[in-house]
Each structure stands twice: as C-alpha cells, then as structure tokens.
C-alpha cells in the first residue's frame, strides 16, 4: 500500500512505495489511489505543486510494475512537478525503455523469457496497432492446442483489437501505451498484456476509487457516532 504525507507549507505530496510490488489487482488499486491523491481531491483543500516519490534501496518490483509506474509518472509530469529518489530512479531506468509503436517486432517467446528489460510502446491513434494484435494472436494460437485454429484466431484478434480500439476512443491524448510480458511460474507460462490510456477509463476508475473511500469514511463515521446508550 502506498503511504502519503502532505506538507501544507511547501505544497509537496510525499509518496512512499511499498517494499514489494507485483503487477496485480492490488497494484492497480494503489496506482488509482496515487492519481487520486496527486491530481487533487474535490473534497480536500490541499494544493499540490510537487509529488515526491520514493522507495527503499532493496525494494523488489516486477518488470511490468516498473514500466507502468514510469508511464504514470510521465503522465503526472503533465500536471505536477514530479521527483523521485535515487533508489527508485535506479529501479526504473535500469529496466524500462520507451519504444515507438511503429517499430514493434515479432514476438519470440524464448527471447521474451530471457529478457531483463521491459519496454513499453507508444501508439498514436490506431496507426500500427494491428501488428501487436496479430503477434499476440499468433503467439496464443501457436503455443496452445486449439480445435479450430482459424476461428480462435478471429476471436482473439477481434477481442484484443477491441481493447486497443476502446483505449484509442476513450483517450484524452493522441497516445495509447502498450506493454506485455511472458513469464514462467509454477510450471506454467503466463502472457500479461496491458494497454494504457488516460481518458474516460482512467477518470472513471479514479472516481470509483474516490467514491469507495468516501463511502468507507462515511460508514466509519456512522459507526463511531453510535453511543453506548444506543446499543
């Protein structure tokens, strides 16, 4: 869980990242919280000029988490000053790279399993997105036993393509971001695919997070307001 400390004198928000992070549901919930805190809160009078993010030197984050965080930091830079400590800088810059979506290449499973870096690709509009859609579809069909290969290919291509299409249509920027990773865990191979946009989807998720926090606070206040005479 991310920890937050606000300095009202300097208008700085300090964010301490946890010791371990894995690219899962909890991670995405924490990042939604980061966006909510850093970009302002309609229920708060806090003015935030600078976001300062730090982690410990021996923090352990997987590759996808690092790439996703870096992408979020760059987005925050459009709205706030963002600083990070040396430990976090080393964690991210030693692993993450940014690539032009037009240069997306064939996915070779063996190479992906051995790589230590994590690129993410930048696409402008729907130009060039068909290449990763075709490559992911090809990989899934070739590496799995299928009864009707052509039907499966069509289904996967349509489904994955729709994810890109939704992101492009929802984004408030002329950019969508794509990354993927293949890893081996407990005898099985896993393909993790992520498409990022900053628009309707992100805004909705942050609002949902805010509403959930407000609901919890309201219920907590109601519980505290019950006196012994009421029981």
Secondary structure per residue as TSV (DSSP state, phi and psi in degrees):
chain	resnum	aa	ss	phi	psi
A	1	X	-	360.0	136.3
A	2	X	-	-75.1	142.5
A	3	X	E	-109.8	138.7
A	4	X	E	-122.8	137.0
A	5	X	E	-137.2	128.9
A	6	X	E	-111.1	132.1
A	7	X	E	-103.7	104.6
A	8	X	T	-67.6	-21.3
A	9	X	T	-74.6	-43.0
A	10	X	T	-99.9	-6.1
A	11	X	T	59.7	39.4
A	12	X	E	-109.4	137.0
A	13	X	E	-107.2	119.9
A	14	X	E	-97.6	128.8
A	15	X	E	-120.5	118.0
A	16	X	E	-101.7	120.4
A	17	X	-	-83.6	152.9
A	18	X	-	-70.9	171.8
A	19	X	S	-68.4	-36.3
A	20	X	E	-129.7	141.2
A	21	X	E	-141.5	136.2
A	22	X	-	-127.2	144.0
A	23	X	S	-73.8	82.3
A	24	X	S	-139.2	-168.3
A	25	X	H	-61.4	-43.8
A	26	X	H	-60.3	-39.4
A	27	X	H	-61.5	-46.4
A	28	X	H	-65.1	-35.3
A	29	X	H	-63.9	-41.8
A	30	X	H	-64.9	-39.4
A	31	X	H	-67.7	-37.1
A	32	X	H	-60.4	-38.7
A	33	X	H	-65.3	-38.1
A	34	X	H	-61.5	-46.6
A	35	X	H	-62.5	-40.5
A	36	X	H	-61.9	-47.2
A	37	X	H	-70.7	-42.4
A	38	X	H	-74.9	-33.3
A	39	X	T	-92.9	1.6
A	40	X	-	105.8	156.2
A	41	X	-	-137.4	120.5
A	42	X	T	-62.8	-19.7
A	43	X	T	-88.7	-3.1
A	44	X	-	-121.0	150.7
A	45	X	-	-96.6	8.4
A	46	X	-	-68.4	130.4
A	47	X	-	-100.4	124.8
A	48	X	-	-116.0	118.6
A	49	X	S	-100.1	-36.4
A	50	X	E	-133.2	136.6
A	51	X	E	-112.0	122.6
A	52	X	E	-114.3	116.0
A	53	X	E	-114.3	134.5
A	54	X	E	-144.1	158.8
A	55	X	-	-144.0	170.1
A	56	X	-	-80.8	158.4
A	57	X	T	-60.2	-36.2
A	58	X	T	-98.4	21.0
A	59	X	-	-61.8	147.4
A	60	X	E	-122.1	106.8
A	61	X	E	-123.7	140.1
A	62	X	-	-77.1	168.5
A	63	X	H	-62.6	-42.9
A	64	X	H	-66.1	-36.9
A	65	X	H	-62.2	-43.9
A	66	X	H	-62.2	-44.9
A	67	X	H	-65.4	-42.0
A	68	X	H	-64.3	-44.5
A	69	X	H	-60.5	-43.6
A	70	X	H	-60.5	-42.4
A	71	X	H	-62.1	-41.3
A	72	X	H	-66.2	-40.1
A	73	X	H	-60.2	-42.3
A	74	X	H	-65.5	-35.0
A	75	X	H	-66.7	-43.2
A	76	X	H	-60.8	-32.7
A	77	X	T	-60.9	-21.1
A	78	X	T	-72.7	-17.0
A	79	X	T	-124.1	-24.5
A	80	X	S	-141.0	160.9
A	81	X	E	-75.1	136.8
A	82	X	E	-126.9	131.0
A	83	X	E	-127.0	153.1
A	84	X	E	-138.1	158.0
A	85	X	-	-83.6	168.9
A	86	X	H	-61.4	-37.8
A	87	X	H	-61.4	-43.6
A	88	X	H	-70.8	-38.1
A	89	X	H	-58.9	-45.5
A	90	X	H	-65.8	-38.7
A	91	X	H	-58.2	-45.6
A	92	X	H	-84.0	-48.8
A	93	X	H	-68.2	-22.5
A	94	X	T	-78.8	-10.9
A	95	X	T	-121.7	-41.1
A	96	X	E	-96.4	138.9
A	97	X	E	-135.7	155.0
A	98	X	E	-110.4	131.9
A	99	X	E	-130.0	151.6
A	100	X	E	-71.5	129.3
A	101	X	G	-58.4	-27.9
A	102	X	G	-65.3	-18.7
A	103	X	G	-100.3	13.8
A	104	X	-	-61.0	132.6
A	105	X	-	-115.3	174.6
A	106	X	-	-56.6	139.3
A	107	X	-	-86.0	119.1
A	108	X	-	-110.2	113.6
A	109	X	H	-58.9	-42.5
A	110	X	H	-59.9	-43.6
A	111	X	H	-65.9	-38.9
A	112	X	H	-65.1	-37.7
A	113	X	H	-68.6	-28.0
A	114	X	H	-91.7	-16.0
A	115	X	-	-70.6	145.6
A	116	X	-	-105.3	-13.4
A	117	X	-	-95.7	165.4
A	118	X	E	-134.7	100.2
A	119	X	E	-82.5	153.9
A	120	X	E	-128.2	148.7
A	121	X	E	-107.3	142.7
A	122	X	E	-108.4	123.4
A	123	X	E	-115.9	140.6
A	124	X	-	-108.2	113.7
A	125	X	T	63.2	-151.5
A	126	X	T	-93.7	8.0
A	127	X	T	-67.6	130.1
A	128	X	T	74.3	2.1
A	129	X	H	-75.0	-17.3
A	130	X	H	-65.9	-29.5
A	131	X	H	-61.1	-53.5
A	132	X	H	-63.8	-34.1
A	133	X	H	-59.8	-47.5
A	134	X	H	-65.3	-39.7
A	135	X	H	-68.7	-41.1
A	136	X	H	-66.4	-43.3
A	137	X	H	-59.9	-45.9
A	138	X	H	-60.8	-44.6
A	139	X	H	-62.3	-45.9
A	140	X	H	-64.7	-39.4
A	141	X	H	-72.6	-42.4
A	142	X	H	-68.3	-32.7
A	143	X	T	-96.4	6.0
A	144	X	S	-131.5	152.2
A	145	X	-	-79.9	123.2
A	146	X	-	-126.8	147.1
A	147	X	S	-83.3	-39.9
A	148	X	S	-131.0	92.8
A	149	X	H	-59.5	-43.1
A	150	X	H	-67.8	-39.7
A	151	X	H	-66.3	-40.7
A	152	X	H	-64.2	-42.3
A	153	X	H	-59.2	-45.6
A	154	X	H	-63.9	-43.0
A	155	X	H	-62.5	-48.4
A	156	X	H	-64.9	-44.0
A	157	X	H	-61.0	-41.5
A	158	X	H	-67.1	-44.3
A	159	X	H	-65.7	-48.8
A	160	X	H	-66.7	-39.8
A	161	X	H	-62.0	-34.8
A	162	X	H	-66.9	-33.3
A	163	X	H	-62.7	-47.4
A	164	X	H	-60.9	-44.9
A	165	X	H	-60.6	-43.9
A	166	X	H	-62.2	-42.5
A	167	X	H	-64.1	-42.8
A	168	X	H	-63.0	-41.9
A	169	X	H	-72.3	-31.0
A	170	X	H	-88.2	-19.5
A	171	X	B	-69.1	140.4
A	172	X	S	-87.2	-2.2
A	173	X	S	-118.4	164.7
A	174	X	S	-88.4	41.7
A	175	X	-	-147.5	139.9
A	176	X	E	-129.5	154.9
A	177	X	E	-123.4	140.2
A	178	X	E	-133.7	137.0
A	179	X	E	-149.2	158.2
A	180	X	E	-151.1	162.1
A	181	X	E	-150.7	146.3
A	182	X	E	-118.4	127.0
A	183	X	E	-139.2	158.6
A	184	X	E	-108.7	125.0
A	185	X	E	-145.8	123.3
A	186	X	T	51.7	44.8
A	187	X	T	85.9	1.9
A	188	X	E	-129.3	153.7
A	189	X	E	-98.6	139.8
A	190	X	E	-126.4	134.5
A	191	X	E	-108.4	120.4
A	192	X	E	-111.6	122.5
A	193	X	E	-120.9	135.0
A	194	X	E	-138.5	130.4
A	195	X	E	-119.3	127.9
A	196	X	E	-116.0	133.9
A	197	X	-	-137.4	153.3
A	198	X	S	-112.6	92.1
A	199	X	B	-164.0	-134.1
A	200	X	H	-58.2	-43.8
A	201	X	H	-63.7	-49.9
A	202	X	H	-62.9	-44.3
A	203	X	H	-59.9	-42.5
A	204	X	H	-62.8	-44.1
A	205	X	H	-66.0	-39.4
A	206	X	H	-66.1	-41.5
A	207	X	H	-62.8	-41.5
A	208	X	H	-60.5	-42.3
A	209	X	H	-61.8	-45.5
A	210	X	H	-60.6	-46.2
A	211	X	H	-60.6	-38.5
A	212	X	H	-66.8	-41.6
A	213	X	H	-63.3	-44.8
A	214	X	H	-63.6	-39.6
A	215	X	H	-63.8	-43.6
A	216	X	H	-62.6	-44.5
A	217	X	H	-62.2	-41.3
A	218	X	H	-64.2	-43.9
A	219	X	H	-65.9	-37.5
A	220	X	H	-65.2	-40.7
A	221	X	H	-65.1	-38.2
A	222	X	H	-64.5	-38.6
A	223	X	H	-65.5	-42.6
A	224	X	H	-67.0	-26.6
A	225	X	H	-79.3	-10.8
A	226	X	-	-75.8	123.9
A	227	X	-	-94.7	168.3
A	228	X	G	-62.5	-30.1
A	229	X	G	-67.1	-22.0
A	230	X	G	-82.3	-13.8
A	231	X	-	-91.1	360.0
